[in-house]
């Protein structure tokens, strides 16, 4: 997981490391994940953690509508 963090440029971001580490730990609870190599579980958990982190950052820096801010509004609805 640390190798993928360096490659993607998130090696200094402790939040992403912690999220991806927790996702890896949760994958140990289900036997279905034993069919995948550890490197694949690490890579997928890291990508998921980055998406969660980036989405949260996006959500906090935009209006309450977020993704739908450019949609036309009719009768108070999106």
PEHU-V667834 format. One record per residue. RES is the residue in one letter. PSI is psi in radians with two decimals (999 if undefined). Layout:
# PEHU-V667834
RES_PSI / RES_PSI
This chain:
# PEHU-V667834
X_-0.66 / X_-0.62 / X_-0.80 / X_-0.63 / X_-0.74 / X_-0.75 / X_-0.72 / X_-0.10 / X_0.35 / X_0.37 / X_-0.36 / X_0.02 / X_1.79 / X_-0.53 / X_-0.80 / X_-0.69 / X_-0.80 / X_-0.75 / X_-0.81 / X_-0.60 / X_-0.72 / X_-0.70 / X_-0.72 / X_-0.73 / X_-0.69 / X_-0.53 / X_-0.36 / X_-0.25 / X_-0.24 / X_2.23 / X_-0.36 / X_-0.52 / X_-0.21 / X_-0.27 / X_-0.22 / X_2.54 / X_2.61 / X_-0.58 / X_-0.63 / X_-0.66 / X_-0.73 / X_-0.78 / X_-0.77 / X_-0.66 / X_-0.60 / X_-0.76 / X_-0.66 / X_-0.73 / X_-0.71 / X_-0.75 / X_-0.70 / X_-0.79 / X_-0.81 / X_-0.67 / X_-0.71 / X_-0.71 / X_-0.71 / X_-0.78 / X_-0.65 / X_-0.36 / X_0.07 / X_3.06 / X_3.04 / X_-0.51 / X_-0.47 / X_-2.03 / X_-0.56 / X_0.29 / X_-0.43 / X_0.01 / X_2.60 / X_2.50 / X_2.30 / X_2.15 / X_0.73 / X_0.16 / X_2.75 / X_999
